[in-house]
Amino acid sequence: MFEYGYLIGNDNNSKLFTPHKLDKISLKATRLKFVVVGTKDLIFNWMECNGRVACEFEQRFHYTTPLSDKRMLSFELYDIDENRERLNGIRKLIGKKKSTKMRLEINITSDNEPLPTPNPNLEEVDSNLIMSSKGMSGVTLHQVLDAWKLTSHSNTKSTRDYE
């Protein structure tokens, strides 16, 4: 299963709105989050195929904060496989790594807010963040993917800032 789009609605009643043509990912007051769901390979392939797509937020869309508080975009990759514990047991038995379901979230964040840090112990319920990055409005999917590929060679799980 692979799907992507803007998350519309509240937590209890949210749906993905998939744009017909993806020229850019534009976040604004009515579209606060863009989500991609699939395996890590599918998400990375989608990012590669759509590498020129710029991610931005509407310049008029600013929270009421001091001028020193710059808005940025955060890119967070989560492991959302509900059967992670069961799969880990299977992996140990057969020695083969299965692809798990992942979720890429693109949100607006503050430059002053620290990035969430991936927890190396993925067995814990709330520690499913795999990778995260921040970028300025206008960053492309290709730039984010390149940053993740660079850091994944040195670490399996990483956090990286870039401009």
DSSP file (Angstrom, degrees, kcal/mol; ACC not computed):
  #  RESIDUE AA STRUCTURE BP1 BP2  ACC     N-H-->O    O-->H-N    N-H-->O    O-->H-N    TCO  KAPPA ALPHA  PHI   PSI    X-CA   Y-CA   Z-CA
    1    1 A M              0   0    0      0, 0.0     2,-0.4     0, 0.0    38,-0.1   0.000 360.0 360.0 360.0 129.6    0.0    0.0    0.0
    2    2 A F        +     0   0    0     36,-0.1     2,-0.3    40,-0.0    36,-0.2  -0.996 360.0 153.6-137.9 130.0    1.3    3.4   -1.0
    3    3 A E  E     -A   37   0A   0     34,-2.2    34,-3.4    -2,-0.4     2,-0.3  -0.990  12.4-178.9-152.9 155.8   -0.5    6.7   -0.7
    4    4 A Y  E     +A   36   0A   0     -2,-0.3     2,-0.3    32,-0.2    32,-0.2  -0.982  21.7 105.4-151.5 159.8    0.4   10.4   -0.3
    5    5 A G  E     -A   35   0A   0     30,-2.1    30,-3.1    -2,-0.3     2,-0.3  -0.918  64.7 -46.3 156.4-178.7   -1.4   13.7    0.1
    6    6 A Y  E     -AB  34  17A   0     11,-2.6    11,-2.8    -2,-0.3     2,-0.7  -0.648  52.2-124.8 -80.7 134.4   -2.3   16.6    2.3
    7    7 A L  E     - B   0  16A   0     26,-2.7    26,-0.5    -2,-0.3     2,-0.4  -0.736  34.3-172.3 -82.4 115.9   -3.8   15.6    5.6
    8    8 A I  E     + B   0  15A   0      7,-3.1     7,-2.6    -2,-0.7     2,-0.2  -0.906  41.3  20.9-114.2 136.3   -7.2   17.3    5.9
    9    9 A G  E    S- B   0  14A   0     -2,-0.4     5,-0.2     5,-0.2     2,-0.1  -0.519  89.9 -54.3 107.5-175.0   -9.4   17.4    9.0
   10   10 A N        -     0   0    0      3,-0.5     3,-0.3    -2,-0.2    -2,-0.1  -0.363  59.6 -89.2 -96.2 179.9   -8.8   16.8   12.6
   11   11 A D  S    S+     0   0    0      1,-0.2     3,-0.5     2,-0.1    -1,-0.0   0.849 125.6  45.6 -58.7 -37.5   -7.2   13.9   14.5
   12   12 A N  S    S+     0   0    0      1,-0.2    -1,-0.2     0, 0.0     2,-0.1   0.786 127.0  25.6 -78.7 -27.4  -10.5   12.0   14.8
   13   13 A N  S    S+     0   0    0     -3,-0.3    -3,-0.5     2,-0.0     2,-0.3  -0.513  82.7 148.2-138.4  66.7  -11.7   12.5   11.2
   14   14 A S  E     -B    9   0A   0     -3,-0.5     2,-0.3    -5,-0.2    -5,-0.2  -0.793  18.6-177.3-107.9 148.5   -8.7   13.1    8.9
   15   15 A K  E     -B    8   0A   0     -7,-2.6    -7,-3.1    -2,-0.3     2,-0.5  -0.944  28.0-113.9-136.4 156.7   -8.4   12.1    5.3
   16   16 A L  E     -B    7   0A   0     -2,-0.3     2,-0.7    -9,-0.2    -9,-0.2  -0.819  20.9-157.8 -92.7 129.8   -5.6   12.3    2.7
   17   17 A F  E     -B    6   0A   0    -11,-2.8   -11,-2.6    -2,-0.5    -2,-0.0  -0.937   9.8-157.1-105.6 112.6   -6.3   14.6   -0.2
   18   18 A T        -     0   0    0     -2,-0.7   -13,-0.1   -13,-0.3     2,-0.1  -0.800  14.9-131.3 -93.1 119.5   -4.1   13.6   -3.1
   19   19 A P        -     0   0    0      0, 0.0     3,-0.2     0, 0.0   -15,-0.0  -0.396   8.0-134.5 -68.7 146.8   -3.4   16.4   -5.6
   20   20 A H  S    S+     0   0    0      1,-0.2     2,-0.4    -2,-0.1    -2,-0.0   0.898  96.1  25.2 -67.2 -40.5   -4.0   15.5   -9.3
   21   21 A K  S    S-     0   0    0      3,-0.1     2,-1.0    -3,-0.0     3,-0.3  -0.993  74.8-150.9-127.5 125.8   -0.7   17.1  -10.3
   22   22 A L        +     0   0    0     -2,-0.4     3,-0.1     1,-0.2    31,-0.0  -0.742  37.8 145.5-102.3  88.5    2.1   17.5   -7.9
   23   23 A D  S    S-     0   0    0     -2,-1.0    31,-0.7     1,-0.4     2,-0.3   0.818  76.2 -11.7 -86.3 -37.1    4.1   20.6   -8.9
   24   24 A K  E     -g   54   0B   0     -3,-0.3     2,-0.7    29,-0.2    -1,-0.4  -0.978  63.3-116.6-156.4 159.8    4.9   21.6   -5.3
   25   25 A I  E     -g   55   0B   0     29,-2.9    31,-3.1    -2,-0.3     2,-0.6  -0.922  38.5-175.7-103.0 109.9    4.0   20.7   -1.8
   26   26 A S  E     -g   56   0B   0     -2,-0.7     2,-0.3    29,-0.2    31,-0.2  -0.923   8.2-161.4-116.9 112.0    2.5   23.9   -0.4
   27   27 A L  E     +g   57   0B   0     29,-2.9    31,-2.5    -2,-0.6     2,-0.3  -0.719  23.3 149.8 -92.5 141.1    1.5   24.0    3.2
   28   28 A K  B >   -I   31   0C   0      3,-1.8     3,-1.1    -2,-0.3    80,-0.1  -0.862  62.1 -67.5-153.4-173.9   -1.0   26.6    4.5
   29   29 A A  T 3  S+     0   0    0      1,-0.3     3,-0.3    -2,-0.3    -2,-0.0   0.818 133.3  40.2 -56.1 -35.2   -3.7   27.2    7.1
   30   30 A T  T 3  S+     0   0    0      1,-0.2     2,-0.3     2,-0.1    -1,-0.3   0.578 122.1  43.1 -91.6  -9.7   -6.0   24.6    5.5
   31   31 A R  B <   +I   28   0C   0     -3,-1.1    -3,-1.8     1,-0.1    -1,-0.2  -0.734  63.1 158.7-135.3  85.3   -3.2   22.1    4.7
   32   32 A L        +     0   0    0    -25,-0.4    76,-0.6    -2,-0.3     2,-0.4   0.669  63.6  33.6 -83.1 -18.6   -0.9   21.9    7.7
   33   33 A K  E     - C   0 107A   0    -26,-0.5   -26,-2.7    74,-0.1     2,-0.4  -0.998  56.0-157.8-145.8 140.2    0.7   18.5    6.9
   34   34 A F  E     -AC   6 106A   0     72,-2.1    72,-2.8    -2,-0.4     2,-0.4  -0.973  22.6-167.2-115.3 133.5    1.7   16.5    3.9
   35   35 A V  E     -AC   5 105A   0    -30,-3.1   -30,-2.1    -2,-0.4     2,-0.4  -0.948  15.8-169.6-128.0 140.7    2.0   12.7    4.4
   36   36 A V  E     -AC   4 104A   0     68,-2.2    68,-3.1    -2,-0.4     2,-0.4  -0.999  12.3-168.2-126.4 128.3    3.5    9.8    2.4
   37   37 A V  E     +AC   3 103A   0    -34,-3.4   -34,-2.2    -2,-0.4     2,-0.3  -0.968  37.0  81.2-122.6 131.7    2.7    6.2    3.5
   38   38 A G  E    S- C   0 102A   0     64,-2.0    64,-3.3    -2,-0.4   -36,-0.1  -0.964  80.9 -41.8 168.1-167.7    4.5    3.1    2.3
   39   39 A T  E  >  - C   0 101A   0     -2,-0.3     4,-2.6    62,-0.2     5,-0.2  -0.397  59.4-107.1 -76.2 164.1    7.7    1.1    2.8
   40   40 A K  H  > S+     0   0    0     60,-0.6     4,-2.8     1,-0.2     5,-0.2   0.911 121.8  51.1 -58.4 -43.1   10.9    3.0    3.1
   41   41 A D  H  > S+     0   0    0      1,-0.2     4,-2.5     2,-0.2    -1,-0.2   0.919 111.1  47.4 -61.8 -44.3   12.0    1.9   -0.4
   42   42 A L  H  > S+     0   0    0      2,-0.2     4,-2.3     1,-0.2    -2,-0.2   0.905 113.6  47.7 -63.9 -41.6    8.7    3.1   -1.9
   43   43 A I  H  X S+     0   0    0     -4,-2.6     4,-2.4     2,-0.2    -2,-0.2   0.931 113.7  46.7 -65.8 -45.1    8.9    6.5   -0.1
   44   44 A F  H  X S+     0   0    0     -4,-2.8     4,-2.1     2,-0.2    -2,-0.2   0.887 112.8  50.0 -65.7 -38.2   12.5    7.0   -1.1
   45   45 A N  H  X S+     0   0    0     -4,-2.5     4,-2.8    -5,-0.2    -1,-0.2   0.906 110.5  50.1 -64.1 -41.1   11.7    6.0   -4.7
   46   46 A W  H  X S+     0   0    0     -4,-2.3     4,-1.9     2,-0.2    -2,-0.2   0.908 110.8  49.5 -62.5 -42.4    8.8    8.5   -4.7
   47   47 A M  H  < S+     0   0    0     -4,-2.4    -1,-0.2     2,-0.2    -2,-0.2   0.883 112.0  49.1 -63.9 -38.1   11.1   11.2   -3.4
   48   48 A E  H >< S+     0   0    0     -4,-2.1     3,-1.3     1,-0.2    -2,-0.2   0.935 112.4  46.6 -66.2 -47.0   13.6   10.4   -6.1
   49   49 A C  H 3< S+     0   0    0     -4,-2.8     3,-0.2     1,-0.3    -2,-0.2   0.812 121.3  38.2 -65.4 -30.7   11.0   10.5   -8.9
   50   50 A N  T >< S+     0   0    0     -4,-1.9     3,-2.1    -5,-0.2    91,-0.4  -0.043  78.6 132.0-107.9  28.9    9.5   13.7   -7.6
   51   51 A G  T <   +     0   0    0     -3,-1.3    91,-2.0     1,-0.3    92,-0.4   0.750  66.9  55.8 -56.5 -30.2   12.9   15.2   -6.6
   52   52 A R  T 3  S+     0   0    0     -3,-0.2     2,-0.4    89,-0.2    -1,-0.3   0.569  78.8 113.4 -81.6  -7.8   12.3   18.6   -8.3
   53   53 A V    <   -     0   0    0     -3,-2.1    88,-1.8    -6,-0.2     2,-0.3  -0.506  61.9-142.6 -68.9 122.3    9.1   19.2   -6.3
   54   54 A A  E     -gH  24 140B   0    -31,-0.7   -29,-2.9    -2,-0.4     2,-0.5  -0.640   3.6-144.6 -86.6 143.2    9.7   22.1   -3.9
   55   55 A C  E     +gH  25 139B   0     84,-3.2    83,-3.6    -2,-0.3    84,-0.5  -0.928  34.8 150.9-107.2 128.8    8.2   22.1   -0.4
   56   56 A E  E     -g   26   0B   0    -31,-3.1   -29,-2.9    -2,-0.5     2,-0.4  -0.945  37.2-131.5-149.6 167.1    7.1   25.4    0.9
   57   57 A F  E     -g   27   0B   0     -2,-0.3   -29,-0.2   -31,-0.2     2,-0.1  -0.969  42.8 -93.3-124.6 147.3    4.6   27.2    3.1
   58   58 A E    >   -     0   0    0    -31,-2.5     3,-2.0    -2,-0.4   -29,-0.0  -0.347  30.9-137.4 -58.1 125.9    2.5   30.1    2.2
   59   59 A Q  T 3  S+     0   0    0      1,-0.3    -1,-0.2    -2,-0.1   -31,-0.0   0.792 104.6  57.0 -60.6 -28.7    4.5   33.3    3.2
   60   60 A R  T 3  S+     0   0    0      1,-0.1     2,-1.3     2,-0.0    -1,-0.3   0.683  88.4  88.5 -73.1 -15.9    1.3   34.8    4.6
   61   61 A F    <   +     0   0    0     -3,-2.0     2,-0.4   -34,-0.2    -1,-0.1  -0.669  56.4 139.3 -89.6  90.8    0.9   31.8    6.8
   62   62 A H        -     0   0    0     -2,-1.3     2,-0.1     8,-0.0     8,-0.0  -0.986  49.5-124.7-130.6 142.2    2.9   32.7    9.9
   63   63 A Y        -     0   0    0     -2,-0.4     2,-1.6     1,-0.1     8,-0.0  -0.434  41.7 -95.7 -74.8 159.9    2.1   32.1   13.5
   64   64 A T  S    S+     0   0    0     -2,-0.1    -1,-0.1     3,-0.0     3,-0.0  -0.645  78.4 129.5 -80.4  92.9    2.0   35.2   15.8
   65   65 A T        -     0   0    0     -2,-1.6    -3,-0.0     4,-0.1     0, 0.0  -0.887  65.7 -72.9-138.5 166.6    5.5   34.9   17.1
   66   66 A P    >   -     0   0    0      0, 0.0     3,-1.8     0, 0.0    -1,-0.1  -0.233  47.4-111.9 -59.1 154.4    8.6   37.2   17.5
   67   67 A L  T 3  S+     0   0    0      1,-0.3    -3,-0.0    -3,-0.0    -2,-0.0   0.769 115.7  64.5 -60.3 -26.5   10.4   38.0   14.3
   68   68 A S  T 3  S+     0   0    0      1,-0.1     2,-1.2     2,-0.1    -1,-0.3   0.681  82.1  87.7 -71.9 -15.6   13.4   36.0   15.4
   69   69 A D    <   -     0   0    0     -3,-1.8     2,-0.2    42,-0.1    -1,-0.1  -0.701  69.6-165.0 -87.9  94.0   11.3   32.9   15.3
   70   70 A K        -     0   0    0     -2,-1.2    41,-3.1     1,-0.1     2,-0.3  -0.561  15.4-126.5 -83.1 141.1   11.7   31.7   11.7
   71   71 A R  E     +D  110   0A   0     -2,-0.2    66,-0.4    39,-0.2     2,-0.3  -0.681  34.9 170.1 -85.4 139.1    9.3   29.1   10.2
   72   72 A M  E     -D  109   0A   0     37,-3.2    37,-3.3    -2,-0.3     2,-0.4  -0.834  33.1-106.0-136.2 174.1   10.9   26.1    8.6
   73   73 A L  E     -DE 108 135A   0     62,-3.4    62,-2.4    -2,-0.3     2,-0.4  -0.876  26.1-152.6-104.7 139.4    9.7   22.7    7.3
   74   74 A S  E     -DE 107 134A   0     33,-2.6    33,-2.1    -2,-0.4     2,-0.5  -0.917   2.6-160.7-111.0 142.1   10.3   19.5    9.1
   75   75 A F  E     +DE 106 133A   0     58,-3.0    58,-2.1    -2,-0.4     2,-0.4  -0.982  15.9 178.5-121.2 115.5   10.6   16.1    7.4
   76   76 A E  E     -DE 105 132A   0     29,-2.4    29,-2.7    -2,-0.5     2,-0.6  -0.979  16.1-158.4-128.1 127.0   10.1   13.2    9.7
   77   77 A L  E     -DE 104 131A   0     54,-3.0    53,-3.6    -2,-0.4    54,-1.3  -0.916  17.7-171.9-106.9 121.5   10.1    9.5    8.8
   78   78 A Y  E     -DE 103 129A   0     25,-2.9    25,-2.3    -2,-0.6     2,-0.7  -0.855  26.7-131.0-115.0 146.4    8.3    7.2   11.2
   79   79 A D  E     +D  102   0A   0     49,-3.3    23,-0.2    -2,-0.3    22,-0.1  -0.874  30.8 172.3 -88.5 117.3    8.1    3.4   11.4
   80   80 A I        +     0   0    0     21,-2.4     2,-0.6    -2,-0.7    22,-0.2   0.161  22.7 138.0-115.7  18.3    4.3    2.8   11.8
   81   81 A D    >   -     0   0    0     20,-0.7     3,-1.3     1,-0.2     4,-0.2  -0.524  38.5-161.6 -70.1 114.0    4.2   -1.0   11.5
   82   82 A E  T 3  S+     0   0    0     -2,-0.6     3,-0.3     1,-0.3    -1,-0.2   0.764  90.2  53.8 -67.2 -24.3    1.7   -2.1   14.1
   83   83 A N  T 3> S+     0   0    0      1,-0.2     4,-3.1     2,-0.1    -1,-0.3   0.033  70.6 123.4 -98.8  27.0    3.2   -5.6   13.9
   84   84 A R  H <> S+     0   0    0     -3,-1.3     4,-2.7     1,-0.2    -1,-0.2   0.902  73.9  48.1 -56.1 -46.1    6.8   -4.5   14.6
   85   85 A E  H  > S+     0   0    0     -3,-0.3     4,-1.7     2,-0.2    -1,-0.2   0.926 114.5  45.6 -63.1 -44.5    7.3   -6.7   17.6
   86   86 A R  H  > S+     0   0    0      1,-0.2     4,-1.9     2,-0.2    -2,-0.2   0.912 113.8  50.0 -64.0 -42.2    5.9   -9.8   15.8
   87   87 A L  H  X S+     0   0    0     -4,-3.1     4,-3.1     1,-0.2    -2,-0.2   0.876 105.4  56.5 -65.3 -37.6    8.0   -9.0   12.8
   88   88 A N  H  X S+     0   0    0     -4,-2.7     4,-2.0    -5,-0.2    -1,-0.2   0.901 107.5  49.4 -60.9 -39.3   11.2   -8.6   14.8
   89   89 A G  H  X S+     0   0    0     -4,-1.7     4,-1.7     2,-0.2    -1,-0.2   0.907 112.0  47.8 -63.8 -42.1   10.6  -12.1   16.2
   90   90 A I  H  X S+     0   0    0     -4,-1.9     4,-2.8     2,-0.2     5,-0.4   0.908 109.2  54.0 -64.7 -42.2   10.1  -13.4   12.6
   91   91 A R  H  X S+     0   0    0     -4,-3.1     4,-2.5     1,-0.2     5,-0.2   0.896 107.8  50.5 -59.0 -40.3   13.2  -11.6   11.4
   92   92 A K  H  < S+     0   0    0     -4,-2.0    -1,-0.2    -5,-0.2    -2,-0.2   0.883 112.9  46.9 -65.4 -36.9   15.2  -13.3   14.2
   93   93 A L  H  < S+     0   0    0     -4,-1.7    -2,-0.2     1,-0.2    -1,-0.2   0.919 126.8  24.6 -71.8 -43.7   13.9  -16.7   13.2
   94   94 A I  H  < S-     0   0    0     -4,-2.8    -2,-0.2     2,-0.2    -3,-0.2   0.578  93.9-133.9-102.0  -9.2   14.4  -16.4    9.4
   95   95 A G     <  +     0   0    0     -4,-2.5     2,-0.5    -5,-0.4    -3,-0.1   0.670  64.9 122.8  69.6  16.7   17.3  -13.8    9.4
   96   96 A K        -     0   0    0     -6,-0.3     2,-0.6    -5,-0.2    -1,-0.2  -0.934  60.5-132.0-115.9 132.9   15.6  -11.8    6.7
   97   97 A K        -     0   0    0     -2,-0.5     2,-0.3    -3,-0.1    -9,-0.1  -0.736  22.0-155.4 -86.9 120.5   14.7   -8.2    7.1
   98   98 A K        -     0   0    0     -2,-0.6     2,-0.3   -11,-0.1    -7,-0.0  -0.662  24.2-106.4 -90.7 148.6   11.1   -7.4    5.9
   99   99 A S        -     0   0    0     -2,-0.3     2,-0.3   -60,-0.0   -60,-0.1  -0.561  37.7-152.6 -71.9 135.2   10.1   -4.0    4.8
  100  100 A T        -     0   0    0     -2,-0.3   -60,-0.6   -62,-0.0     2,-0.3  -0.723  24.5 -93.3-107.9 161.7    7.9   -2.3    7.3
  101  101 A K  E     -C   39   0A   0     -2,-0.3   -21,-2.4   -62,-0.2   -20,-0.7  -0.540  47.5-173.2 -74.4 133.4    5.3    0.4    6.8
  102  102 A M  E     -CD  38  79A   0    -64,-3.3   -64,-2.0    -2,-0.3     2,-0.4  -0.830  16.3-150.2-125.8 162.8    6.6    3.9    7.2
  103  103 A R  E     -CD  37  78A   0    -25,-2.3   -25,-2.9    -2,-0.3     2,-0.5  -0.978   3.9-158.2-137.3 122.9    5.1    7.4    7.2
  104  104 A L  E     -CD  36  77A   0    -68,-3.1   -68,-2.2    -2,-0.4     2,-0.5  -0.887  14.2-166.6 -96.5 126.7    6.8   10.6    6.0
  105  105 A E  E     -CD  35  76A   0    -29,-2.7   -29,-2.4    -2,-0.5     2,-0.5  -0.965   9.3-165.3-117.7 129.1    5.4   13.7    7.5
  106  106 A I  E     +CD  34  75A   0    -72,-2.8   -72,-2.1    -2,-0.5     2,-0.3  -0.969  25.8 160.3-112.8 119.7    6.1   17.2    6.2
  107  107 A N  E     -CD  33  74A   0    -33,-2.1   -33,-2.6    -2,-0.5     2,-0.5  -0.806  43.4-103.4-132.1 167.3    5.1   19.9    8.7
  108  108 A I  E     + D   0  73A   0    -76,-0.6     2,-0.3    -2,-0.3   -35,-0.2  -0.838  48.4 165.2 -92.0 134.6    5.8   23.6    9.5
  109  109 A T  E     - D   0  72A   0    -37,-3.3   -37,-3.2    -2,-0.5     2,-0.3  -0.831  36.5 -94.6-139.4 176.4    8.0   24.0   12.5
  110  110 A S  E >   - D   0  71A   0     -2,-0.3     3,-0.6   -39,-0.2   -39,-0.2  -0.722  20.4-133.0 -96.4 147.7   10.1   26.7   14.1
  111  111 A D  T 3  S+     0   0    0    -41,-3.1    -1,-0.1    -2,-0.3   -40,-0.1   0.795 110.4  55.2 -63.8 -28.0   13.8   27.2   13.5
  112  112 A N  T 3  S+     0   0    0    -42,-0.3    -1,-0.2     2,-0.1   -41,-0.1   0.678  87.5  92.3 -81.3 -18.4   14.1   27.4   17.3
  113  113 A E  S <  S-     0   0    0     -3,-0.6     2,-0.1     1,-0.1    -4,-0.0  -0.613  80.0-124.1 -78.0 131.4   12.5   24.1   17.9
  114  114 A P        -     0   0    0      0, 0.0    -4,-0.1     0, 0.0    -2,-0.1  -0.408  29.5-103.5 -70.8 152.0   15.0   21.2   18.1
  115  115 A L        -     0   0    0      1,-0.1     2,-0.1    -2,-0.1    19,-0.1  -0.442  40.0-102.5 -68.1 146.2   14.5   18.3   15.8
  116  116 A P        -     0   0    0      0, 0.0    -1,-0.1     0, 0.0    -3,-0.0  -0.477  39.0-128.7 -64.7 144.6   13.0   15.2   17.4
  117  117 A T        -     0   0    0     -2,-0.1    12,-0.2    -3,-0.1    14,-0.1  -0.843  16.9-117.9-101.4 129.2   15.7   12.7   17.9
  118  118 A P        -     0   0    0      0, 0.0    12,-0.1     0, 0.0    39,-0.1  -0.382  25.3-133.1 -61.5 139.0   15.3    9.1   16.7
  119  119 A N        -     0   0    0     10,-0.5     5,-0.1     1,-0.1     8,-0.0  -0.846   3.3-146.4 -95.3 125.3   15.4    6.6   19.5
  120  120 A P  S    S+     0   0    0      0, 0.0     2,-1.2     0, 0.0    -1,-0.1   0.719  87.0  75.9 -65.2 -18.9   17.6    3.6   18.8
  121  121 A N    >   +     0   0    0      1,-0.2     3,-1.5     2,-0.1     6,-0.2  -0.707  57.0 174.3 -95.2  87.2   15.3    1.3   20.7
  122  122 A L  T 3   +     0   0    0     -2,-1.2    -1,-0.2     1,-0.3     5,-0.1   0.520  66.5  81.0 -72.4  -3.2   12.4    0.9   18.2
  123  123 A E  T 3  S+     0   0    0     -3,-0.1    -1,-0.3     3,-0.1     2,-0.1   0.784  72.8  92.8 -71.2 -25.8   10.8   -1.7   20.5
  124  124 A E  S X  S-     0   0    0     -3,-1.5     3,-1.0     3,-0.2    -5,-0.1  -0.434  82.4-128.1 -71.8 144.2    9.4    1.1   22.6
  125  125 A V  T 3  S+     0   0    0      1,-0.2     3,-0.2    -2,-0.1    -1,-0.1   0.894 104.0  38.6 -60.9 -45.7    5.9    2.2   21.6
  126  126 A D  T 3  S+     0   0    0      1,-0.2     2,-0.4     2,-0.1    -1,-0.2   0.348  97.6  82.6 -90.8   7.1    6.5    6.0   21.2
  127  127 A S    <   +     0   0    0     -3,-1.0    -1,-0.2     1,-0.2    -3,-0.2  -0.367  47.8 121.5-109.6  54.3   10.0    5.7   19.7
  128  128 A N        +     0   0    0     -2,-0.4   -49,-3.3    -3,-0.2     2,-0.4   0.267  32.7 119.7-102.9  12.9    9.1    5.1   16.0
  129  129 A L  E     +E   78   0A   0    -51,-0.2   -10,-0.5    -3,-0.2   -51,-0.3  -0.669  31.5 173.2 -77.6 126.7   11.0    8.1   14.5
  130  130 A I  E     -     0   0A   0    -53,-3.6    28,-0.8    -2,-0.4     2,-0.3   0.852  61.6  -0.8-100.0 -49.1   13.6    6.9   12.1
  131  131 A M  E     -Ef  77 158A   0    -54,-1.3   -54,-3.0    26,-0.2    -1,-0.4  -0.979  59.4-177.1-142.6 152.1   14.9   10.1   10.4
  132  132 A S  E     +Ef  76 159A   0     26,-1.1    28,-2.1    -2,-0.3     2,-0.3  -0.990   4.6 169.9-151.7 148.4   14.3   13.8   10.6
  133  133 A S  E     -Ef  75 160A   0    -58,-2.1   -58,-3.0    -2,-0.3     2,-0.3  -0.961  20.4-139.6-147.8 161.3   15.5   16.9    8.9
  134  134 A K  E     +Ef  74 161A   0     26,-0.8    28,-0.9    -2,-0.3     2,-0.3  -0.943  22.4 174.2-121.7 149.6   14.6   20.6    8.7
  135  135 A G  E     -E   73   0A   0    -62,-2.4   -62,-3.4    -2,-0.3    28,-0.1  -0.989  31.1-106.9-149.8 157.1   14.7   22.8    5.6
  136  136 A M    >   -     0   0    0     -2,-0.3     3,-2.0   -64,-0.2   -81,-0.2  -0.398  56.3 -76.9 -77.8 160.4   13.7   26.3    4.6
  137  137 A S  T 3  S+     0   0    0    -66,-0.4   -81,-0.3     1,-0.3    -1,-0.1  -0.382 122.3  37.8 -57.1 129.6   10.7   27.0    2.5
  138  138 A G  T 3  S+     0   0    0    -83,-3.6    -1,-0.3     1,-0.4   -82,-0.2   0.273  78.8 141.6 107.1  -8.7   11.6   26.0   -1.1
  139  139 A V  E <   -H   55   0B   0     -3,-2.0   -84,-3.2   -84,-0.5    -1,-0.4  -0.371  46.1-130.2 -64.1 144.4   13.7   23.0   -0.3
  140  140 A T  E  >  -H   54   0B   0    -86,-0.2     4,-1.7     1,-0.1   -86,-0.2  -0.587  14.9-118.0 -96.5 160.4   13.2   20.1   -2.8
  141  141 A L  H  > S+     0   0    0    -88,-1.8     4,-2.7   -91,-0.4   -90,-0.2   0.855 116.0  58.8 -60.7 -34.8   12.5   16.5   -2.1
  142  142 A H  H  > S+     0   0    0    -91,-2.0     4,-2.6     1,-0.2    -1,-0.2   0.890 103.5  50.9 -63.1 -40.4   15.8   15.6   -3.7
  143  143 A Q  H  > S+     0   0    0    -92,-0.4     4,-2.1     2,-0.2    -1,-0.2   0.902 112.0  46.8 -64.5 -41.3   17.7   17.8   -1.3
  144  144 A V  H  X S+     0   0    0     -4,-1.7     4,-2.3     2,-0.2    -2,-0.2   0.937 113.1  48.9 -65.2 -46.1   16.0   16.1    1.7
  145  145 A L  H  X S+     0   0    0     -4,-2.7     4,-2.7     1,-0.2    -2,-0.2   0.907 110.3  51.0 -61.3 -43.1   16.6   12.6    0.2
  146  146 A D  H  X S+     0   0    0     -4,-2.6     4,-2.4     1,-0.2    -1,-0.2   0.911 109.5  50.7 -60.5 -42.6   20.3   13.5   -0.4
  147  147 A A  H  X S+     0   0    0     -4,-2.1     4,-1.9     1,-0.2    -1,-0.2   0.909 112.5  46.7 -61.8 -42.1   20.7   14.6    3.2
  148  148 A W  H  X S+     0   0    0     -4,-2.3     4,-2.1     1,-0.2    -2,-0.2   0.891 111.4  50.9 -68.3 -39.2   19.2   11.4    4.5
  149  149 A K  H  X S+     0   0    0     -4,-2.7     4,-1.0     2,-0.2    -2,-0.2   0.898 109.5  51.5 -65.3 -39.5   21.3    9.2    2.2
  150  150 A L  H  X S+     0   0    0     -4,-2.4     4,-0.6     1,-0.2     3,-0.4   0.926 115.4  40.6 -61.5 -45.4   24.4   11.0    3.3
  151  151 A T  H  X S+     0   0    0     -4,-1.9     4,-2.6     1,-0.2     3,-0.4   0.779 107.1  62.5 -77.3 -25.4   23.7   10.5    7.0
  152  152 A S  H  < S+     0   0    0     -4,-2.1    -1,-0.2     1,-0.2    -2,-0.2   0.745  96.0  61.1 -73.8 -19.9   22.4    6.9    6.5
  153  153 A H  H  < S+     0   0    0     -4,-1.0    -1,-0.2    -3,-0.4    -2,-0.2   0.844 114.7  33.9 -70.5 -32.0   25.8    5.8    5.3
  154  154 A S  H  < S+     0   0    0     -4,-0.6     2,-0.3    -3,-0.4    -2,-0.2   0.808 133.1  18.5 -91.5 -32.0   27.3    6.8    8.6
  155  155 A N     <  -     0   0    0     -4,-2.6    -1,-0.2     1,-0.1     3,-0.1  -0.975  60.8-139.3-136.3 150.2   24.3    5.9   10.9
  156  156 A T  S    S+     0   0    0     -2,-0.3     2,-0.4     1,-0.2    -1,-0.1   0.900 101.6  31.5 -71.7 -41.2   21.3    3.8   10.4
  157  157 A K  S    S+     0   0    0     -3,-0.1     2,-0.3    -6,-0.1    -1,-0.2  -0.962  84.2 166.7-117.8 134.6   19.1    6.3   12.2
  158  158 A S  E     -f  131   0A   0    -28,-0.8   -26,-1.1    -2,-0.4     2,-0.4  -0.955  31.9-150.3-148.0 162.3   20.0   10.0   11.9
  159  159 A T  E     +f  132   0A   0     -2,-0.3     2,-0.4   -28,-0.2   -26,-0.2  -0.998  25.8 175.6-132.4 131.3   19.0   13.6   12.4
  160  160 A R  E     -f  133   0A   0    -28,-2.1   -26,-0.8    -2,-0.4     2,-0.3  -0.998  18.4-156.4-144.0 135.7   20.4   16.3   10.1
  161  161 A D  E     +f  134   0A   0     -2,-0.4     2,-0.3   -28,-0.2   -26,-0.1  -0.827  24.6 158.4-102.6 148.2   19.8   20.0    9.6
  162  162 A Y              0   0    0    -28,-0.9   -26,-0.1    -2,-0.3   -28,-0.0  -0.975 360.0 360.0-158.8 164.8   20.5   21.8    6.3
  163  163 A E              0   0    0     -2,-0.3   -28,-0.1   -28,-0.1   -27,-0.1   0.348 360.0 360.0-119.6 360.0   19.6   24.9    4.4
